Amino acid sequence: MQLNDSKAERAARERAYVLAESGRFGAVREVESALIGEGWPHAGRVMQSGYVRQAVEERCRAAHEKAH
């Protein structure tokens, strides 16, 4: 993970985590699409990070397991 990302990228990453934890999404691609739909300008760049993708995937899985 880059430690020198911008405030906008950090905000988009945090929003991705919130979306993933909401339980409404089952996959990383769905979270990325939601970010883009919400108008986050750095969504694509943020979601290219393997670290972020893995964290979003884990949060999606945990939220799904919690819901069921």
TILO-573510 format. One record per residue: residue number from 1; residue in one letter; x, y, z of N, C-alpha, C, O in turn. Coordinates in steps of 0.001 Angstrom, whole numbers, plus 500000, padded with zeros to 6 digits. Example, Ala and Ser with C-alpha at 12.3 -4.5 7.8 and 13.67 -1.06 7.14 Angstrom:
<roses>
{rose 1 A {513190 494310 507800} {512300 495500 507800} {513200 496700 507800} {514236 496681 508465}};
{rose 2 S {512850 497750 507080} {513670 498940 507140} {512900 500030 507870} {513409 501138 508039}};
</roses>
This chain:
<roses>
{rose 1 M {500847 498822 500000} {500000 500000 500000} {500885 501232 500000} {501891 501285 500708}};
{rose 2 Q {500510 502215 499208} {501246 503458 499191} {500916 504258 500436} {499753 504382 500819}};
{rose 3 L {501933 504790 501053} {501708 505597 502242} {501566 507073 501896} {501197 507881 502748}};
{rose 4 N {501856 507425 500652} {501803 508824 500258} {500588 509131 499389} {500650 509999 498519}};
{rose 5 D {499491 508428 499620} {498298 508702 498827} {497645 510000 499292} {497896 510466 500403}};
{rose 6 S {496824 510570 498452} {496198 511851 498731} {495006 511693 499675} {494532 510586 499929}};
{rose 7 K {494546 512812 500177} {493357 512790 501023} {492167 512227 500264} {491361 511488 500829}};
{rose 8 A {492051 512572 498988} {490938 512079 498170} {491011 510567 498024} {489985 509890 498085}};
{rose 9 E {492205 510032 497833} {492358 508582 497718} {492070 507893 499038} {491441 506835 499062}};
{rose 10 R {492519 508476 500130} {492225 507897 501449} {490723 507903 501705} {490175 506934 502230}};
{rose 11 A {490062 508986 501338} {488612 509077 501541} {487883 508034 500697} {486939 507401 501169}};
{rose 12 A {488314 507855 499465} {487686 506846 498596} {487922 505445 499141} {487025 504604 499102}};
{rose 13 R {489120 505191 499646} {489422 503882 500233} {488541 503633 501456} {487991 502543 501613}};
{rose 14 E {488406 504629 502314} {487566 504477 503502} {486103 504260 503116} {485400 503481 503759}};
{rose 15 R {485646 504946 502069} {484276 504747 501607} {484093 503328 501071} {483053 502707 501287}};
{rose 16 A {485102 502824 500377} {485039 501448 499871} {484889 500473 501035} {484127 499510 500945}};
{rose 17 Y {485606 500715 502119} {485503 499839 503287} {484104 499900 503898} {483546 498873 504283}};
{rose 18 V {483542 501102 503985} {482193 501252 504537} {481179 500519 503669} {480306 499818 504179}};
{rose 19 L {481299 500683 502359} {480388 499986 501448} {480519 498474 501600} {479517 497760 501651}};
{rose 20 A {481753 497992 501670} {481982 496555 501802} {481386 496020 503102} {480819 494927 503128}};
{rose 21 E {481514 496783 504165} {481014 496355 505467} {479497 496462 505578} {478906 495942 506524}};
{rose 22 S {478866 497130 504621} {477416 497320 504674} {476643 496028 504437} {475478 495918 504821}};
{rose 23 G {477290 495050 503805} {476613 493796 503508} {475810 493831 502223} {475188 492832 501863}};
{rose 24 R {475806 494954 501525} {475029 495075 500285} {475798 494575 499067} {475226 494446 497985}};
{rose 25 F {477074 494296 499231} {477911 493922 498095} {478626 492609 498375} {479102 492369 499485}};
{rose 26 G {478694 491772 497360} {479314 490474 497526} {480667 490339 496869} {481333 489313 497012}};
{rose 27 A {481081 491377 496142} {482343 491277 495408} {483008 492641 495295} {482358 493684 495371}};
{rose 28 V {484308 492600 495114} {485109 493821 494986} {484609 494667 493826} {484508 495888 493951}};
{rose 29 R {484294 494037 492700} {483824 494769 491512} {482545 495550 491813} {482361 496658 491308}};
{rose 30 E {481676 494987 492621} {480436 495668 492983} {480718 496913 493817} {480085 497951 493624}};
{rose 31 V {481653 496809 494728} {482038 497962 495544} {482672 499032 494654} {482369 500217 494793}};
{rose 32 E {483544 498618 493749} {484172 499565 492838} {483113 500275 491983} {483184 501489 491790}};
{rose 33 S {482154 499535 491483} {481078 500127 490682} {480263 501121 491511} {479863 502173 491010}};
{rose 34 A {480020 500788 492769} {479275 501692 493648} {480054 502983 493875} {479475 504069 493860}};
{rose 35 L {481356 502870 494085} {482182 504071 494257} {482110 504961 493035} {481934 506174 493143}};
{rose 36 I {482248 504353 491878} {482186 505108 490629} {480807 505749 490481} {480695 506908 490084}};
{rose 37 G {479773 504998 490796} {478411 505513 490725} {478166 506678 491671} {477368 507568 491378}};
{rose 38 E {478857 506669 492808} {478734 507764 493765} {479563 508977 493350} {479446 510047 493946}};
{rose 39 G {480400 508806 492327} {481177 509939 491821} {482550 510115 492433} {483114 511207 492362}};
{rose 40 W {483104 509076 493029} {484451 509174 493593} {485464 509193 492445} {485593 508201 491728}};
{rose 41 P {486185 510303 492259} {487068 510429 491102} {488278 509509 491123} {488838 509225 490064}};
{rose 42 H {488696 509040 492275} {489888 508200 492374} {489548 506733 492614} {490412 505949 493006}};
{rose 43 A {488308 506366 492383} {487865 505001 492679} {488692 503955 491939} {489130 502972 492537}};
{rose 44 G {488903 504158 490663} {489673 503191 489880} {491087 503032 490370} {491591 501914 490478}};
{rose 45 R {491734 504142 490669} {493112 504110 491147} {493204 503430 492506} {494092 502612 492745}};
{rose 46 V {492286 503775 493383} {492282 503192 494732} {492074 501684 494670} {492739 500928 495379}};
{rose 47 M {491157 501256 493824} {490821 499838 493746} {491844 499017 492975} {491718 497794 492907}};
{rose 48 Q {492843 499652 492400} {493914 498910 491733} {494892 498306 492734} {495616 497366 492405}};
{rose 49 S {494919 498829 493929} {495820 498341 494955} {495413 496942 495415} {494268 496720 495809}};
{rose 50 G {496342 496016 495365} {496073 494664 495839} {495679 494635 497301} {494833 493841 497713}};
{rose 51 Y {496301 495508 498086} {496000 495591 499515} {494549 496001 499723} {493834 495392 500518}};
{rose 52 V {494117 497031 499008} {492751 497528 499155} {491756 496483 498659} {490738 496240 499306}};
{rose 53 R {492044 495865 497520} {491144 494849 496975} {490973 493695 497968} {489862 493206 498172}};
{rose 54 Q {492070 493270 498578} {491991 492179 499544} {491186 492604 500772} {490360 491839 501270}};
{rose 55 A {491424 493819 501257} {490695 494311 502427} {489203 494436 502140} {488378 494099 502989}};
{rose 56 V {488851 494921 500944} {487443 495043 500568} {486812 493657 500453} {485693 493438 500915}};
{rose 57 E {487530 492733 499839} {487020 491363 499707} {486759 490742 501072} {485723 490110 501279}};
{rose 58 E {487687 490916 501999} {487522 490358 503338} {486333 490980 504056} {485585 490290 504749}};
{rose 59 R {486161 492287 503887} {485037 492970 504534} {483699 492536 503926} {482716 492362 504646}};
{rose 60 C {483665 492362 502608} {482449 491865 501951} {482097 490483 502489} {480944 490211 502824}};
{rose 61 R {483094 489622 502567} {482875 488253 503037} {482383 488250 504489} {481436 487542 504828}};
{rose 62 A {483031 489042 505334} {482648 489083 506745} {481229 489633 506915} {480470 489134 507746}};
{rose 63 A {480869 490646 506141} {479522 491211 506245} {478486 490201 505756} {477398 490095 506322}};
{rose 64 H {478825 489470 504716} {477898 488466 504180} {477698 487333 505189} {476577 486873 505404}};
{rose 65 E {478788 486892 505800} {478696 485816 506806} {477909 486277 508029} {477148 485503 508610}};
{rose 66 K {478088 487506 508408} {477379 488055 509565} {475875 488130 509288} {475056 487912 510180}};
{rose 67 A {475528 488443 508035} {474117 488573 507668} {473420 487221 507591} {472198 487150 507719}};
{rose 68 H {474164 486170 507388} {473566 484839 507244} {473927 484037 508419} {473534 482875 508518}};
</roses>
